[in-house]
Amino acid sequence: MILEQEDPDVADDHYKDSFNLLFDHIEDCLIIFDEAGRIIRVNKAVLEKMDYTQEEMLTMNIALVYSSTTYAETQEILKGILEGNISQWLMPLCTKSGKRIPLETRMFKGKWEGNDVLYTIGKEVTNYNNEDARIIGAPNDTTERTQLELELGYQNRFLKTILDAIPDFIFYKDVNSVLIGCNKAYAQRVLGINEDEVRGKTDFDLIKDIEQAKLCQMKDRETFENVTTLKYETKFVLTDGSVINTEIMKTPFWDEQGKVAGLIGIARDISKRKKLEKQLRAQVEYAELLFRTVPSAVLSVDKNRKIFRWNKIAEEITGYTAAEVIGKECSMVLHGVGVEGCALCLSAIDSPLINQMCKIVAKDGQIHHALKSIAVLKDEYGEISERMECFEDITGIMDMEAELRESEERYAAIVNNAPQIVIIVKEGIIQFVNDAGIEVLGYKDYCIGRQMKEIMTESSLACVNSALIEGINGEHCVTCEAELIKKSGEIINVLLKGTDITLEHEKAFLAVMMDITESKQLNVKLRASEEKFRQLAETINEIFLINDKEKIVYVSPAYERISGMTCQSLIDNKSSFAELIHPVDFERIRTFFFEGFQNMFEAANEEFRIIRPDGEMRWLWVQSYPIRDEANKGSLKATSIVDITDRKKIEEQLRAQERQTNLELFLAARVQQDSLPHPFVGDKVSVCTIFKPYRTVSGDFFNYKWFEGENKLCGYIIDVCGHGMATALQTATFKMMLDNVLLTGDTIEEGDIHTINQKIMNYLYEGSFLALLYFEFDLQQCVLKLISAGITLFLAAKPHECSLVPISGCYLGIIDDPIIETTTIQLKVGEIYCLMTDGASDLIELHGISKQESLPEYMNWLEKLAGTTENNDDFTVIGVEVLQENMKTNVLEIKNVEDLETARVIISEYLERNASIHAPVLEVAINEAINNGFNACGRVRVKTRRVEDKLIVRVKDYGPGFKTEKVNALLKKGLYEEEFDELLEAEGGRGILMMKMFCDRVIYNSKGNEVLMMKRC
């Protein structure tokens, strides 16, 4: 695959660096002269031998370097070299101190930075004296041919040494792309053979990857056709099995006649650079994602405190958009004062400020309470270059705290002013007594800290303790009569209602007692006297009626307060009360009042509404029962009517609160569903999911991510105990925490899970916990890695067997150092793994494992299992199938109607495999594009390819096309649907609309005869 090209100047610098490194490390003396004999470059060996500096050498002439008898002799040698008569001589170098170093020197012409130069290579010799200085070789010498061959061989060895010393891969070919030679690195590391075996062979003879060989041949042709240097990127598979990214530069060379004789190729390993570029892009993307998704307001200011970054949460809290605040001073925007007036701004110099209280003035003028943190970034000189500020709006929290304090004060006032006695007891010791209790018991001094047995009789204390142990009808509330001992020794009767509570994290008992001493005495007297009974009836706030078959014989005074009519009016006309009944309830209740008096032995129990004469509506509860009149030996009927209006109002408030709670749960469930990842079908792995909350919201959650470069699928599945709103909030919090740690592509170990355990303990209430399973499908190493923390079963389905596999690990959030277990499994193509919470694994153990033939069939089986009557928990499954890799591009050529029908079938099957969720709508869009092209010219080419989670389809016809300017302009302006009427009138307009509606991106070429459609799957 050819990657994006890099800057050619950067590559040239690399090659110059390599040459310079080689030039300075050769032990022979290398000197470069211009045509006038002036030195323009020397290597380190010359400087070390002659004791000159680089600057001193660059000012010297050839006559000063080589010691000779006369200046004329040196000039004669230089002239002979320039005319080609001299190629080698033996003459000593003259050092700075006058010492002579004998050298056998060779010289040849060449180019340096575009100018003609002379290259000299000198090798130190022994057994030398002044008389031995001589010129070696001249064109007319009889040994000319031998000297030329020696010179050529020397130059070839010199060039070979240079090539083999270069770490880059170098090769050269003739015009037929047949290899002439290469350096050692290319032969041994890339081809795995000796350099001599390369000659005369082509890429197809040496490269095992046919596609790579084709690419090399294609790039050779481009180099020869364009007669210029070609640069591109590709990947090499080295002999040790490793794959590297390379940058290749191919340059043609010419023969003596000026014709192209072949090319020279140089390949450089750029894998580290690519890795660094990828890491940099990932870090930038992560920083930007964190800035957009962090649930707090974030802004950044420069050294002058001018805002240059402003996220969405900051817009929501302040009401200012990013466009309104960028470039403005932050203190003026947030606080309405300059830098001098902002204490936080002045104090944020070195150490970061964490959670400092401040007030923020929003755009609408409202003041918000906020917790602000400021981090200071400094440059390499220690100067402040940026401040990053983060703040959270806590106005609502502060309002709730004020409301809570007011509620507590109100509650204390109500309890202290209540007419009933209120006592709180812990382990038999009185912890609280309200004012009414102190007054009734007669204790003027504080009675907190006394034993309960000091103020209650022994029999009453035993009765209360027994009721607490046994409970009343299985309820926690205790109701009984008891006797209290006042300070004076007097015993009073009370009706006690009590329940267990928690006081300062310990178990306590709350008792509310009503003094019924007088009531009990009245009851005794009322049984003996009807008059006393009437007096008691008149003291209660409910209507009490007594009637015989003919008339009402008694009505309590409460009738006037509740109905707004006189008691006498009801005695005179027993139907007058029925006239107050609400029209909605009239037909249901009228029988009671018009016929119930005659049926003396029929009891009644009804709720209904009345409308008083003043227009006020009230709810009443009526209950009747027969009684015997012992005095007159007749039958009477007693009716009790209680005003329950206040209770109804409270019930309605409770129903409204329940509706609000249900709505919040519904919204939380929808957010939870929308946060789940979509099913994924890649070239190497397929992922399907099942998520079925037992109730509205779920304690289950999962997420995963495919990392294309590493061929790795990483993810997790969690199970938080509970199903309510608190669980939904905990699950959302853990999602953010786990995504930032487990879905980065980095290596995850047990220590990372221990770190997560420490963090989540801050978010779990007492008795709750978290089960976690981290999974990592490494398709490059063919290994499945599982780290378990409470989820202890998963399903492994191989071609010939299927089983539940146990793994061990402790829940998180319970103890500081839980046991975390890591399991690794070798993966093979065709294997299926179902990772699940206990809601699924429990049902599988109950019903048994059913082997299926494919991943969809396993998911269908699990879907049916989730619907069984035994399912009483959240049901979550992630199904993963290991696939064969398939990244090839599919091409369809349509030339007639038969090809068109065949193509439709192939496209339908391809979409079902690669984008099953979007297959129906994508099939419509692609067929519209094909039909438009086929109708235009009768010939269409279709290319399909899947890259990671993107499906790319290109449809090209060979017709005249259409003008795409207007369509592209409407796409850019976002007016596509509004201005589409004109397009619909044109041929193919409906197809363009469908492609735009069903695809994420639609691009037309300039001619209008090719369209590219892209859809994320």
DRENKOL-651596 format. One record per residue (C-alpha): x, y, z. Coordinates in steps of 0.25 Angstrom, whole numbers, padded with zeros to 4 digits, always signed. Layout:
# residues N
XYZ/...
This chain:
# residues 1017
+0000+0000+0000/+0006+0014-0004/+0005+0024+0007/+0005+0039+0007/+0018+0045+0001/+0028+0053+0010/+0035+0066+0007/+0047+0063-0003/+0056+0073+0004/+0055+0065+0017/+0060+0052+0010/+0071+0059+0003/+0076+0064+0016/+0076+0050+0021/+0085+0045+0010/+0095+0057+0012/+0096+0053+0026/+0099+0039+0023/+0110+0043+0013/+0116+0053+0023/+0117+0042+0033/+0124+0033+0024/+0133+0043+0019/+0139+0047+0032/+0140+0032+0037/+0149+0027+0025/+0163+0025+0031/+0170+0029+0017/+0173+0044+0015/+0162+0050+0006/+0164+0064+0000/+0155+0071-0010/+0161+0082-0019/+0155+0092-0028/+0161+0093-0043/+0170+0104-0038/+0176+0095-0027/+0170+0101-0015/+0165+0092-0004/+0150+0092-0002/+0148+0080+0008/+0156+0070+0016/+0153+0059+0025/+0157+0056+0039/+0168+0047+0036/+0175+0059+0028/+0173+0069+0040/+0179+0059+0050/+0191+0055+0042/+0195+0069+0038/+0191+0077+0051/+0184+0087+0043/+0170+0093+0047/+0158+0092+0037/+0159+0107+0035/+0174+0107+0032/+0173+0096+0022/+0162+0103+0014/+0171+0114+0011/+0183+0105+0006/+0187+0102-0008/+0191+0088-0014/+0206+0093-0014/+0206+0095+0001/+0200+0082+0004/+0209+0073-0004/+0224+0075-0001/+0232+0076-0015/+0245+0081-0019/+0240+0093-0027/+0226+0100-0029/+0227+0097-0044/+0227+0082-0041/+0214+0083-0033/+0208+0091-0044/+0213+0081-0054/+0206+0070-0046/+0193+0078-0045/+0193+0081-0060/+0195+0066-0064/+0183+0062-0055/+0174+0072-0061/+0178+0068-0075/+0177+0053-0072/+0191+0049-0073/+0194+0046-0058/+0184+0038-0049/+0194+0033-0038/+0206+0038-0031/+0215+0036-0019/+0218+0049-0011/+0218+0052+0004/+0209+0061+0011/+0215+0073+0018/+0210+0075+0033/+0209+0088+0040/+0222+0085+0048/+0229+0081+0035/+0228+0066+0036/+0226+0058+0023/+0216+0047+0023/+0218+0038+0010/+0205+0035+0003/+0201+0028-0010/+0191+0037-0015/+0180+0035-0026/+0172+0046-0032/+0160+0046-0041/+0150+0057-0046/+0136+0059-0041/+0125+0068-0037/+0123+0075-0023/+0111+0084-0021/+0110+0086-0037/+0124+0090-0039/+0136+0082-0045/+0145+0077-0034/+0157+0067-0032/+0156+0056-0022/+0169+0051-0016/+0170+0038-0007/+0183+0036+0000/+0188+0024+0007/+0201+0024+0016/+0213+0016+0011/+0225+0011+0018/+0240+0009+0013/+0239+0023+0006/+0251+0033+0003/+0251+0046-0004/+0257+0039-0017/+0244+0030-0018/+0235+0042-0020/+0230+0040-0034/+0218+0041-0044/+0211+0028-0046/+0204+0025-0059/+0203+0033-0072/+0194+0031-0084/+0206+0027-0093/+0212+0017-0083/+0212+0003-0087/+0205-0001-0074/+0193+0009-0077/+0183-0002-0078/+0187-0009-0065/+0187+0005-0058/+0173+0008-0063/+0168-0005-0058/+0175-0004-0045/+0169+0010-0044/+0155+0005-0048/+0156-0006-0038/+0160+0003-0027/+0148+0012-0030/+0139+0001-0030/+0144-0004-0016/+0143+0010-0011/+0128+0011-0016/+0125-0003-0011/+0130+0001+0003/+0122+0014+0003/+0109+0006-0001/+0111-0005+0009/+0114+0005+0020/+0101+0012+0018/+0089+0007+0027/+0079+0010+0016/+0074+0000+0006/+0081+0003-0008/+0079-0004-0021/+0080-0001-0036/+0073-0006-0048/+0074-0005-0064/+0063+0000-0072/+0056-0013-0072/+0055-0013-0057/+0066-0024-0056/+0074-0023-0043/+0089-0019-0046/+0093-0019-0032/+0090-0014-0018/+0097-0012-0004/+0098-0022+0007/+0086-0016+0015/+0076-0018+0004/+0082-0032+0000/+0082-0038+0014/+0071-0031+0022/+0061-0030+0011/+0063-0041+0001/+0071-0051+0010/+0082-0054+0000/+0096-0050-0004/+0098-0038-0012/+0104-0046-0024/+0091-0054-0025/+0083-0041-0028/+0089-0038-0042/+0080-0041-0054/+0068-0044-0046/+0055-0036-0045/+0046-0033-0033/+0037-0044-0036/+0049-0054-0035/+0052-0048-0021/+0040-0043-0014/+0030-0053-0009/+0019-0043-0008/+0013-0042-0022/+0006-0029-0019/+0019-0023-0014/+0026-0027-0026/+0015-0022-0035/+0016-0008-0028/+0032-0008-0030/+0030-0010-0045/+0019+0000-0046/+0028+0011-0039/+0040+0007-0048/+0031+0010-0060/+0027+0023-0054/+0041+0027-0052/+0045+0024-0066/+0033+0030-0072/+0034+0043-0065/+0050+0043-0065/+0050+0049-0051/+0052+0045-0037/+0040+0038-0031/+0038+0037-0016/+0027+0029-0009/+0025+0021+0003/+0022+0006+0005/+0024-0005+0015/+0036-0016+0015/+0035-0030+0021/+0049-0032+0026/+0056-0046+0027/+0054-0046+0042/+0039-0045+0040/+0037-0031+0044/+0029-0021+0036/+0035-0007+0034/+0030+0006+0028/+0040+0011+0017/+0042+0023+0009/+0047+0020-0005/+0054+0030-0015/+0056+0025-0029/+0065+0033-0039/+0068+0030-0053/+0083+0030-0058/+0088+0032-0072/+0099+0026-0081/+0110+0033-0089/+0100+0036-0101/+0090+0043-0091/+0080+0032-0091/+0073+0026-0079/+0081+0014-0075/+0074+0010-0062/+0070+0015-0048/+0076+0016-0034/+0067+0013-0022/+0069+0017-0008/+0059+0012+0003/+0060+0018+0017/+0053+0012+0030/+0043+0022+0035/+0036+0013+0045/+0040+0021+0057/+0036+0034+0050/+0022+0028+0047/+0020+0023+0061/+0024+0036+0067/+0014+0043+0057/+0003+0033+0061/+0005+0035+0076/+0005+0050+0074/-0008+0050+0066/-0014+0041+0077/-0010+0050+0088/-0015+0062+0081/-0028+0055+0078/-0029+0050+0092/-0027+0064+0098/-0037+0070+0089/-0047+0059+0092/-0045+0061+0107/-0047+0076+0105/-0060+0074+0099/-0065+0063+0108/-0060+0066+0122/-0073+0069+0130/-0067+0083+0135/-0066+0096+0129/-0051+0098+0124/-0044+0110+0118/-0030+0113+0115/-0024+0127+0115/-0010+0132+0109/+0000+0139+0117/-0008+0152+0116/-0020+0145+0121/-0027+0146+0108/-0037+0134+0106/-0033+0125+0094/-0041+0112+0098/-0055+0111+0103/-0063+0098+0104/-0078+0094+0103/-0080+0093+0118/-0074+0107+0120/-0084+0112+0109/-0096+0106+0117/-0092+0111+0130/-0089+0126+0126/-0098+0127+0114/-0086+0132+0106/-0082+0125+0093/-0068+0123+0090/-0068+0133+0078/-0073+0144+0089/-0061+0141+0098/-0049+0137+0090/-0039+0148+0091/-0045+0155+0103/-0039+0156+0117/-0044+0144+0126/-0047+0152+0139/-0056+0162+0131/-0064+0151+0125/-0065+0142+0137/-0065+0152+0149/-0068+0166+0142/-0055+0171+0148/-0041+0173+0142/-0029+0165+0146/-0025+0174+0158/-0039+0171+0164/-0038+0156+0163/-0031+0150+0175/-0031+0136+0169/-0024+0141+0156/-0013+0149+0164/-0010+0136+0173/-0009+0126+0161/+0006+0128+0159/+0013+0115+0162/+0005+0104+0170/-0008+0100+0164/-0021+0105+0171/-0031+0094+0174/-0046+0096+0177/-0046+0110+0181/-0059+0117+0183/-0063+0128+0174/-0075+0135+0168/-0077+0136+0153/-0086+0146+0146/-0094+0140+0135/-0098+0147+0122/-0112+0149+0127/-0106+0156+0140/-0109+0144+0149/-0098+0141+0159/-0094+0126+0160/-0086+0120+0171/-0074+0112+0166/-0062+0103+0170/-0050+0107+0161/-0037+0101+0159/-0025+0107+0152/-0013+0100+0146/-0001+0108+0141/+0008+0104+0129/+0021+0110+0127/+0031+0111+0115/+0045+0106+0115/+0050+0120+0121/+0041+0118+0133/+0031+0129+0128/+0016+0127+0129/+0011+0123+0115/-0003+0118+0118/-0013+0116+0130/-0024+0105+0129/-0036+0108+0137/-0047+0098+0141/-0060+0101+0149/-0072+0095+0153/-0086+0101+0156/-0090+0098+0170/-0101+0108+0171/-0111+0097+0172/-0104+0089+0182/-0103+0102+0191/-0117+0104+0189/-0121+0090+0193/-0112+0091+0206/-0119+0104+0210/-0132+0097+0207/-0127+0085+0215/-0123+0094+0227/-0137+0101+0226/-0144+0087+0226/-0136+0082+0238/-0139+0095+0246/-0154+0093+0242/-0154+0079+0246/-0148+0082+0259/-0158+0093+0261/-0170+0083+0258/-0165+0072+0267/-0162+0081+0278/-0176+0088+0277/-0184+0075+0274/-0194+0072+0285/-0190+0057+0285/-0178+0052+0293/-0166+0049+0284/-0155+0040+0290/-0142+0034+0283/-0136+0023+0290/-0122+0016+0287/-0119+0003+0295/-0129+0006+0306/-0123+0021+0308/-0132+0033+0305/-0125+0041+0294/-0136+0052+0291/-0149+0056+0297/-0157+0068+0291/-0163+0079+0299/-0177+0072+0301/-0170+0060+0307/-0162+0068+0317/-0175+0076+0321/-0184+0063+0322/-0173+0055+0330/-0171+0067+0339/-0156+0067+0338/-0151+0082+0338/-0136+0078+0337/-0131+0071+0325/-0135+0056+0324/-0126+0052+0313/-0117+0040+0318/-0127+0034+0327/-0131+0019+0326/-0144+0016+0319/-0148+0007+0330/-0148+0020+0339/-0160+0026+0332/-0168+0013+0327/-0174+0002+0336/-0167-0012+0335/-0180-0018+0328/-0180-0007+0318/-0165-0008+0315/-0167-0023+0313/-0179-0021+0304/-0171-0011+0295/-0159-0020+0294/-0167-0032+0290/-0174-0024+0279/-0161-0020+0274/-0156-0034+0273/-0168-0041+0267/-0173-0029+0259/-0188-0026+0256/-0193-0033+0244/-0179-0034+0239/-0178-0019+0239/-0166-0011+0245/-0176-0001+0252/-0180-0004+0266/-0193+0001+0272/-0197-0002+0286/-0202+0004+0299/-0192+0007+0310/-0191+0013+0324/-0182+0024+0327/-0177+0028+0341/-0176+0043+0343/-0166+0050+0352/-0177+0051+0362/-0179+0036+0362/-0193+0037+0355/-0195+0027+0344/-0201+0032+0331/-0206+0023+0319/-0201+0026+0305/-0203+0021+0291/-0189+0018+0286/-0185+0017+0272/-0171+0014+0269/-0161+0009+0259/-0146+0006+0257/-0137+0017+0252/-0122+0020+0250/-0116+0031+0259/-0102+0034+0257/-0100+0022+0249/-0105+0013+0260/-0118+0006+0262/-0128+0014+0270/-0144+0014+0274/-0153+0025+0271/-0166+0026+0279/-0177+0035+0278/-0187+0035+0289/-0201+0041+0291/-0206+0043+0305/-0219+0035+0305/-0221+0035+0320/-0233+0044+0319/-0238+0037+0306/-0238+0023+0314/-0246+0030+0325/-0256+0035+0316/-0258+0022+0309/-0261+0016+0322/-0271+0027+0325/-0277+0026+0311/-0280+0012+0312/-0288+0015+0324/-0294+0028+0319/-0300+0032+0306/-0298+0047+0309/-0283+0045+0311/-0283+0037+0298/-0289+0049+0291/-0279+0058+0297/-0268+0050+0292/-0274+0049+0278/-0275+0064+0278/-0260+0066+0281/-0255+0058+0269/-0253+0065+0255/-0262+0055+0247/-0277+0053+0244/-0284+0043+0253/-0298+0039+0249/-0308+0030+0255/-0321+0026+0248/-0332+0017+0248/-0341+0012+0236/-0349+0025+0236/-0339+0037+0240/-0326+0042+0245/-0326+0042+0260/-0313+0048+0263/-0302+0056+0255/-0289+0061+0261/-0285+0076+0261/-0274+0073+0251/-0285+0072+0240/-0286+0087+0240/-0270+0089+0239/-0269+0079+0228/-0281+0081+0219/-0284+0095+0222/-0298+0092+0225/-0306+0092+0239/-0308+0079+0246/-0323+0082+0247/-0324+0083+0232/-0319+0068+0231/-0329+0064+0242/-0340+0070+0235/-0337+0065+0221/-0328+0053+0221/-0326+0055+0206/-0320+0069+0207/-0306+0063+0209/-0307+0055+0196/-0310+0068+0188/-0295+0072+0191/-0289+0060+0185/-0280+0063+0173/-0287+0059+0159/-0276+0049+0156/-0279+0041+0169/-0294+0043+0170/-0298+0031+0163/-0289+0022+0171/-0292+0028+0184/-0307+0032+0183/-0311+0017+0186/-0304+0018+0200/-0312+0031+0204/-0326+0028+0197/-0326+0013+0200/-0316+0010+0210/-0325+0015+0222/-0335+0004+0219/-0324-0007+0218/-0320-0006+0233/-0311-0019+0233/-0302-0015+0220/-0289-0009+0224/-0282+0002+0214/-0268+0007+0212/-0267+0017+0201/-0259+0030+0197/-0266+0041+0189/-0266+0056+0187/-0275+0067+0191/-0277+0082+0187/-0280+0091+0199/-0290+0102+0197/-0278+0112+0197/-0272+0104+0185/-0261+0097+0192/-0259+0083+0188/-0255+0073+0199/-0252+0058+0199/-0260+0049+0209/-0259+0035+0214/-0271+0028+0219/-0273+0016+0227/-0285+0010+0233/-0289-0002+0241/-0301-0007+0249/-0303-0006+0264/-0313-0011+0274/-0321-0001+0282/-0322-0009+0296/-0331+0002+0302/-0342+0002+0291/-0339-0013+0286/-0338-0008+0272/-0328-0007+0260/-0319+0005+0258/-0309+0009+0248/-0296+0017+0251/-0289+0024+0240/-0275+0031+0241/-0271+0041+0231/-0257+0046+0231/-0251+0058+0224/-0239+0052+0216/-0237+0064+0207/-0223+0066+0212/-0219+0052+0210/-0224+0052+0196/-0215+0064+0193/-0203+0057+0199/-0206+0045+0191/-0207+0053+0178/-0194+0059+0182/-0188+0045+0184/-0193+0041+0170/-0187+0053+0163/-0174+0050+0170/-0175+0036+0165/-0178+0040+0151/-0166+0049+0152/-0157+0038+0157/-0162+0029+0146/-0159+0040+0136/-0145+0041+0141/-0143+0026+0141/-0148+0026+0126/-0138+0037+0122/-0127+0030+0129/-0130+0017+0122/-0130+0024+0109/-0117+0031+0112/-0111+0018+0116/-0116+0011+0103/-0111+0022+0094/-0097+0021+0101/-0095+0006+0097/-0086+0004+0085/-0091-0001+0072/-0089-0015+0067/-0076-0016+0059/-0072-0024+0047/-0057-0023+0043/-0048-0031+0034/-0043-0039+0046/-0054-0039+0056/-0069-0037+0057/-0076-0032+0070/-0091-0034+0073/-0097-0030+0087/-0110-0032+0095/-0114-0022+0106/-0127-0025+0113/-0129-0017+0126/-0138-0025+0136/-0144-0012+0140/-0144+0002+0134/-0129+0005+0136/-0118-0005+0138/-0106-0007+0146/-0100-0014+0134/-0091-0007+0124/-0081-0010+0114/-0072-0003+0103/-0061-0007+0093/-0052-0001+0083/-0045-0006+0071/-0030-0002+0069/-0027-0004+0054/-0012-0001+0055/-0010-0012+0066/-0021-0021+0061/-0027-0022+0075/-0041-0021+0081/-0041-0016+0095/-0053-0015+0104/-0060-0017+0117/-0073-0022+0123/-0078-0017+0137/-0089-0021+0146/-0093-0011+0157/-0102-0016+0168/-0116-0009+0167/-0126-0004+0157/-0130+0010+0161/-0125+0024+0158/-0113+0024+0168/-0109+0011+0160/-0110+0019+0147/-0102+0030+0152/-0091+0021+0157/-0091+0013+0144/-0089+0026+0136/-0078+0030+0145/-0071+0017+0144/-0072+0018+0128/-0064+0031+0128/-0054+0025+0137/-0052+0012+0130/-0052+0018+0116/-0040+0027+0120/-0032+0015+0125/-0037+0002+0118/-0040+0007+0104/-0027+0015+0100/-0020+0003+0093/-0009+0003+0104/-0005-0010+0111/-0014-0013+0123/-0010-0021+0135/-0015-0025+0148/-0009-0012+0155/-0018-0004+0146/-0030-0011+0151/-0025-0009+0166/-0024+0006+0163/-0039+0006+0157/-0043-0001+0170/-0037+0010+0179/-0045+0021+0171/-0059+0014+0170/-0059+0012+0185/-0062+0027+0186/-0075+0025+0178/-0081+0012+0184/-0090+0013+0196/-0090+0003+0207/-0093-0011+0202/-0092-0008+0187/-0080-0014+0178/-0076-0015+0164/-0073-0027+0156/-0063-0025+0144/-0057-0033+0133/-0047-0027+0123/-0044-0033+0110/-0034-0031+0099/-0034-0039+0086/-0020-0038+0080/-0022-0043+0066/-0008-0040+0063/-0003-0049+0074/-0015-0058+0073/-0017-0057+0088/-0029-0054+0097/-0026-0047+0110/-0037-0047+0121/-0035-0039+0134/-0046-0043+0144/-0052-0036+0156/-0065-0042+0159/-0070-0047+0146/-0066-0062+0146/-0072-0069+0134/-0071-0067+0119/-0076-0076+0108/-0065-0081+0098/-0071-0087+0085/-0061-0095+0076/-0065-0102+0063/-0067-0115+0070/-0070-0111+0084/-0077-0101+0093/-0075-0099+0108/-0076-0089+0120/-0062-0086+0124/-0059-0082+0139/-0050-0071+0143/-0047-0065+0157/-0046-0051+0162/-0052-0043+0174/-0063-0032+0173/-0058-0017+0173/-0062-0006+0183/-0062-0016+0195/-0048-0017+0200/-0035-0009+0197/-0027-0020+0191/-0036-0030+0184/-0031-0042+0177/-0031-0040+0162/-0028-0051+0152/-0022-0051+0138/-0025-0062+0128/-0020-0063+0114/-0025-0072+0102/-0020-0075+0089/-0029-0071+0078/-0033-0077+0064/-0041-0073+0052/-0056-0077+0054/-0056-0077+0069/-0067-0070+0076/-0067-0064+0090/-0079-0059+0098/-0075-0050+0110/-0087-0048+0119/-0092-0043+0133/-0098-0053+0143/-0112-0050+0138/-0108-0058+0125/-0099-0068+0131/-0109-0072+0142/-0119-0075+0132/-0109-0083+0123/-0106-0092+0135/-0121-0094+0138/-0125-0098+0124/-0112-0104+0119/-0103-0100+0107/-0108-0101+0093/-0097-0102+0082/-0100-0093+0070/-0094-0092+0056/-0091-0077+0056/-0090-0064+0064/-0104-0059+0059/-0110-0072+0064/-0103-0071+0077/-0109-0057+0079/-0123-0062+0075/-0122-0073+0085/-0118-0064+0096/-0129-0054+0092/-0139-0065+0094/-0132-0069+0107/-0134-0055+0112/-0149-0056+0110/-0151-0068+0119/-0159-0066+0132/-0147-0070+0141/-0140-0057+0136/-0140-0048+0148/-0127-0040+0146/-0121-0031+0135/-0117-0039+0123/-0104-0034+0116/-0096-0042+0106/-0084-0038+0096/-0082-0048+0085/-0069-0047+0078/-0065-0056+0066/-0051-0057+0060/-0051-0055+0045/-0042-0057+0033/-0036-0043+0029/-0042-0037+0017/-0038-0023+0012/-0038-0025-0003/-0046-0016-0012/-0057-0023-0020/-0060-0018-0034/-0072-0020-0042/-0073-0017-0057/-0087-0015-0062/-0088-0016-0077/-0102-0021-0080/-0116-0024-0073/-0111-0038-0068/-0099-0032-0062/-0108-0022-0055/-0117-0032-0049/-0104-0041-0044/-0098-0028-0038/-0111-0025-0030/-0110-0039-0024/-0095-0038-0021/-0097-0024-0014/-0108-0029-0006/-0100-0040+0000/-0088-0031+0002/-0096-0021+0010/-0103-0032+0018/-0089-0037+0022/-0082-0024+0025/-0093-0014+0029/-0105-0023+0033/-0112-0011+0041/-0111-0001+0030/-0112-0011+0018/-0127-0008+0013/-0125+0007+0012/-0111+0006+0006/-0115-0004-0004/-0126+0006-0009/-0116+0017-0009/-0105+0009-0017/-0115+0003-0027/-0120+0017-0030/-0106+0022-0033/-0104+0009-0042/-0117+0011-0049/-0114+0026-0052/-0101+0022-0058/-0106+0010-0066/-0117+0019-0072/-0107+0029-0076/-0098+0021-0084/-0101+0006-0082/-0087+0003-0075/-0084+0004-0060/-0072+0001-0051/-0075-0002-0036/-0064-0003-0026/-0067-0006-0011/-0057-0007+0001/-0058-0007+0016/-0047+0001+0024/-0049-0001+0039/-0063+0004+0042/-0065+0011+0029/-0072+0005+0016/-0067+0012+0003/-0075+0010-0010/-0070+0017-0023/-0080+0016-0035/-0074+0021-0048/-0081+0022-0062/-0075+0026-0076/-0085+0036-0080/-0084+0051-0081/-0088+0053-0066/-0095+0065-0061/-0092+0079-0055/-0089+0076-0040/-0086+0091-0036/-0100+0093-0031/-0101+0080-0024/-0088+0082-0017/-0092+0096-0013/-0105+0092-0007/-0097+0081+0001/-0087+0092+0006/-0098+0102+0010/-0107+0091+0017/-0119+0095+0007/-0120+0081+0001/-0134+0077+0004/-0139+0092+0003/-0135+0094-0011/-0136+0080-0016/-0149+0082-0024/-0142+0086-0037/-0133+0074-0036/-0145+0065-0035/-0149+0070-0048/-0136+0066-0055/-0133+0051-0058/-0126+0045-0047/-0130+0055-0036/-0137+0045-0028/-0125+0036-0027/-0116+0048-0022/-0126+0051-0011/-0126+0036-0007/-0111+0035-0006/-0110+0048+0002/-0121+0043+0012/-0115+0029+0014/-0100+0032+0014/-0091+0039+0023/-0084+0046+0012/-0086+0047-0003/-0075+0053-0013/-0076+0055-0028/-0065+0057-0037/-0064+0070-0045/-0069+0063-0058/-0081+0057-0051/-0080+0043-0056/-0074+0037-0043/-0080+0037-0028/-0073+0033-0015/-0082+0029-0004/-0077+0026+0010/-0085+0020+0022/-0080+0017+0036/-0085+0003+0040/
